[in-house]
Amino acid sequence: MRAPRPAYLRLQLICSEGGSMDLQLTGEIAVVTGASKGIGLAVVRTLPAEGARVAAVSRKTSPELAELAELDGLAGSEPVHVAADLTDPQAPGRAVDEAAEAFGGRGIRVNTVSPGPVRTDWWTRRGGAADVIAAQAGTDRDGVLATVAPEMMRLTTGRLADPQEVADVVALLASPRSASTTGAESTVDGGLLKEL
């Protein structure tokens, strides 16, 4: 079993000649929802590393998002936080307009909502899915995350996916290198779908 990659690792596709692939995202503008934690935060970490400018949309910021903005600001690629409650039907349009105003254009849109087999707050928070399953299985949260949940869902990988793995797929699909990938689904679920 492969260990998850660190969250700040830059996505790098290794070419057959041994080099890395430029995803050609420099200067692209991305609007990422759900940006304060989990998959959205991982995407907000990944796209600027590939050269994109990011509008991070969430109801409120998080310590992790604020820290990321501070660190990336030092490197010149600070994401712009756009506060928006997307349950308000007018909020998505306002968020896109605010991002366009900040960056002068439109580009990539990433909507992140996923209560699936990805190690997010839905699983790990107090009272989350892991705690509910732990109470029924007679174990603790760590046991559920490490063993019970992956076995229960019969995940081929033997573990929940890491948000960074999803972010890496997002970066690849947002790239002009994947321009002919249209109308396709890219499932990052550790093999869950094959079991359903």
Buried (B, 14 or more C-beta within 10 A) or exposed (E): EEEBEEBEEEBEBEEEEEEEEEBBBEEBBBBBBBBBBBBBBBBBBBBBBBBBBBBBBBEEBBEBBEEBBEEBEEEEBBBBBBBBEBEEEEBBEBBBEBBBEBBEEEBBBBEBEBEBBBBBBBBBEEEBBBBEBBEEBEBBBEBBBBBBBBEEBEBEBBBBBBBBBBBBBBBBBBBEBBEEEEEEEEEBBBBBEEEE
